[in-house]
């Protein structure tokens, strides 16, 4: 068995691990599941009407580069959302639709690795991280290099700590902003520094921005926005989707945008190796990207739930309000760490939370940078969320 095959066997979904952890433990109250980041505010109803209108198109193979209307709608949204100059994002050069961002985050890594064409190429990613990054690196035959993203570094990888020799053999750098699970947002200065490193050392920035429309106060910046200020999108690819913005994870509709040269080759690769977005879904996606009102309404619901959480749990040690995303990242080291805390909370009040250790990889010393934490997804209605944080406060404070 090869080293890559051995490493692939270490990829584990956190949810079966949690199921095994609490199996046989009786919940202390009626269960509330706060583990899965599945938006539950509802898909706008007009999307269903559009899918029904175009249902006959399910009989056709969709174009791999998407219908022109979809690329145009995404370009218009990017331009509107990030105040880009007209023409910075060209629909036919800088955008490709994806079947959700997960498949793109994995498949784009294969091309990035091929372009690096270096023995022992590395892929850098924050730790903790979205499991697709790890899968993308290993599927491409690269070394997955975990960069601690802890409170000490502001929950983002410390760019100044990176060895230039490592950067020289790096094919891509995954970054998430707002981050899953910590909710931290990368500043424009952070993106500027990362993009400069990418261009100097010839790797790609893969910026996962799926939570960009869920934020508490200020709208997060985009790596694309920062790159555009230099007049060049070279080495920068951003990923986004309708899963979180439009509460439509089952629609499987997203996009990759940025470096035109990369996307030209990626289009050829996708044409033989990747799935297309069904045409009726593309038409619905046009309408969803073109409408900002439903995203604003959904964001207000998240803000209300975070306000309830801040009120009840703000007294916890090291508690902080995340700048974006849909998760609370609670330091429960005083309860023995995230794994023990998850069991204690489940037995004590019936709230199911996800141990942070299940979202990270231990380093060579066995240290897991997320071991002290649990992740809570604030996706349920406000009344259910209030019930959950009330229960947690009665146990933890």
N, C-alpha and C positions, 0 to 999 in steps of 0.2 A: 504493500500500500504506500502511495506517495505521501510526502509531507503535506501537500495540499489536501489530499483526501482525508488524512488524519485530522487536519485542522477543521475541515468542513464538518466533521462529526461533532465538533464542539459548539456548533451553532444550535442554540436552543431557544424556542419561544419562551418568554417569561411566564406565560399563562398556564401551560401544563405544569411548570415548576411550582407555581403557586397552588394549583389544584392538589398536587402531591403533598405540599407543605401542610395544608390545613385539612387534608382528608382525615375523617374520623373525629374532627373537633366540632363540637356543637356551638353554633353561634349564640351569643348572649342575648340577642333580640332578633326581630324579623330582619332578614339580610338586606343590606344596601350595598350594591357592587360599585365601587369607585375605582376599578382597576383599568378598564378599557377606555381608551380615548376615542370613543365613537360618538360623534355629534348627534344630539337627539332633539334639536330644535325644530326639525322638520324641513323637508325639501320644499322650496316654493312650488305651489301647485301649477303655475304656468309651465313648468318644465314637463310635467306629465302630459299636458295638452299638446305641447310641441312634439313630444315623442310619438304620441298617438297620430298626429297629423302626418308624420313622416314614416309611419311604421312599415310601409311597403319597401322602404329602402333597406330593411334588414335582409332582403333577398340579394343585395349587391355587396361585392367586396368593397370596403371603404378605401379611399386613397390613403397611402401610408403617411403622406405629408398633410393630411387633413383637407377639408374643404376650404376654399379661399375665405369664406365668411368667418370661419373659426379663427384662422390665423389673424385676420384683420381685427376681430373682436378682442383677441388676446393682446395684440399690439396696442390697440386703443386703450385697453385697461392699464397696461404697463405705463403707457405715456401719461394717462390721467392720474393714476395712483402715485407715480413717482415724479411727476412734474418734469418729464423728459422733453427735450426739444423735439419738435416734429421731425420725423424721419430718422431719429436715432435707432429705433427698432423698426426694421423693415420686415413686414409679414412673410415675405418669400425667402428671406435670407437668415433671419435671426430667431425663428420660432418653429418648433415641431410639436404637434400634439402627442400626448402619451396616454396609455391606458392606466391612468393613475400614476403618481410619481414613483411608487416603489419599483415598478418594472424598469423605469428609466434610470433610477439611481443605481440599479444593478447592471443593466445592459450597457449604459454609457461608460461604465468602468472598464468593460472589455476593450472598447475602442481607445480609451485613454492609456491603458496598459500597452496596447499594440503600438501606439504612437510614441510612447517612451522608449520602447525597444531596448530596454536595459536589463541585464541579468540582475536578478534580485530586486526588481522594482518594488517600491514601498507605496502604500496608501495610508495616509494619515487621517485620523478621525478622533473626535472627542470621546472621552470615556468618563461617564456613561454615554450611550449612543443608541441610535435607531438601528435595529439588527440588520436592516437591509444594507447598511454601509459595510458591515463585516462580511456579509454574503457576497457583495459585489467585489470586494478585494480578493477574497479567496477564490471565487469563481473565475476571476481573471488571472489567477496564478500568482498573485502578488503577496507581499508580506503586509499584513494588517498591523499598523503601528498605532497603539492606543496612547492618546495624549490626555493626561489627567485634566479634568475640568471640574475643579473643586472650588470651595469657597475662597481658598487662598489665592486663586487665579481669577476670581470673579466669575466662576463657572464657565469659563471659556479656556481653550488651550492657550498656554503662555507662548506666544510667538517668539519672544526673545530667548526662550530656552532651547530652541531647536538648533540642532547641529547642522551647519551648512552641508556637511557630507551626506547627511540623511536627506536633506532637501534636494541635493543634486540627483539622487536616485528615486525621488518621489514622482509618481505618475499623476496623483490627484490628492486633493485635500478636501474631505467632507467637512462641512460646517453647517450647523442648523441655527437659524435665528428667525423668530424666537426659538430657543432651544427646547428640545424634548429630552429630559424631563424638567429641567430647572427653570425654564421660562425666562432666562436672561436674553437680552437683545444685544447683538453686536453693534457697536457704534460705527458711524462712517469712518472714523479714524482707524478702527480695528480692521474693517474691510480694506481700507486703503493700504494698510501695512501688509495684509495677507496677499492682496493682488500684486503688490510690488514684489513680494517674495516669489509668487508664482511666475511672474514674468522673468525674474532674474534666474530662477532655477529650472524654468521650463516644465512646470507642472500645471494642472488645471485646478481651479477652484470650483468645487461642486457645492453650491449654496442651496441648502434645503430650506425653503421659505414657506412651507405649507401652512404655518400658523400666522402668517403675516397680517391677517385681518382680525385676529383676536388679540387685543392689547388693552392695557388699563388706561393709559393716558396719552402717550405720544405714538403715532404710527411708526413702526419700525422702518429703518432704511433697508435698501436692497443692495446686494453686491453689484447688481446690474446698474443701479442708479449711480453708485460710486464709480464704477468703471466708465460709465458714460461721461462723467465729468472730465475724464482724461481724453475723451474723444475716440476711445478705442475699447471694444468689447473683447479683445484678444485675451484668451486664457480664462475667461469667466463664463460659467454656465449656472443659471439659476433654475430651480425646479419649484413648481407650484401646482395647485390643483383646486378642484371644487369641493373636495372632501370636507375640509374644515370651513372654508369661506361660505359655502352654500349648503352645509349640512347634508352632503350627498356622497358619502364614502362609497356607496354601492354603485354610483354612476360610473366609477373608474374613468375619470376624465381629468387629465392634467396637461402640463406642457413643460418643455425645456426651452430656455431662451438664452441667447448670448452669442458667443464666438461663432461667426459665420463659417469659417473654415472647418471647424470641428463639426458643425451641424450638417455641412455638405457631405462629409464622409459618414456621419452618423445616419443620415437619411438612406444612404446606400446600404449600410449595415442593417438598419431596421427593415428595409424592404425585403430582406431574405430571412431575418432572424427574429423579428418582434411582431407583436399583435397590433392591429389597427383599432382605432376607436370606431364603433358602429356609427353609421351615418345619422340615424335618428338621435343618438346621444350627442353627436357633434352639433346638430341643430339646436338641441336644448342647451348645450354648453354656450353657444353664441349668445343666447338670451340671458343666461346666468352671468356671464362675464360682462355683459352690457348693462346690468342692473346692479347698482351699488346699495339700493335701499334695503334689500333683504339682508345684506351682509352687515349693515349698520344696526339693524334691529337685533340680529343674532348677537352681535358684539355687546350691545347694551344688556342682554340677558346674562352674558358671562360676567360683565362688570358688576351686576347686582349680586351674583353668586360669590364673586371674590370679596365683595364688601361684607357679605354675611360671614365668610370664612375669616376675614381679617378681624372682625368684631369679636368672634368667639375664640379664635385660636392665636390671636396676636400676642398673647402672653407667653407662648411657648419659647423655650430657649432657641436662639438663632433663627427665629421665625422671620421671614421676609415676604413681601408681596411681589410676586413675579411681574415683570414688565409686560409679558405677553404669553400666549399659549393658553391651554385649558387645564393646566396641572398645578397642584400645590406640591412642593418638594420640602418635606418636613424632616428636620434633623431630630431623630428619636434615639440618639446615642444614650440618653439617660435611661432608656428602657432596654438597653442591651443591643441596640442596633436594629436595622430594618426588618430582618428575618424574625427575630424574637418579638419585635413590636407588632408585626403583622398577625402573628398567632395570638398575642395578648389582646389586641384590639378585636379580633374576630370572636374570641371567646368572651370578651367583656361586654361588647355592645353590638356585635353583628355587622360591623362595617368592614367590608373587604377592601384592603389596600394592597398595593404592590410593593414588595421589598425592592429598594433601589439596587441591591446587589444583583438582582436578576436582569438589570438593564445595563450591566457593565461587565468588564472582564478583569480578573485580578492580574496584577503585574507579576514579574518573575519572583518577587518575594512573597507572593500570595496576598498582597494587600489589595483590597477592592475599594476604589475611591468613592463608591456609592453605598458602601456597607452600612453607614449610619442612618440612611434615609429610607423613607417610603414615599411613593408617588400616589397622589389622589387626583382622579379625573373629575372635574366639576361639570359633568355633562348632563346630569339629571335636571328635572324642573327645580325651580327655586325652593318650593316647599320641601322636596325630598333632600335637597342639598342642605337646607337649614336643619332638618332633622339629623342628618349625618354629622354636621359640624357640632351640633348641640351634644350629641352622644360622645363625640371625640373629646370635646372640651370637658365633659363631666369625668372622663377617664384620665385625660392627660394633664389637666391643670389642677 
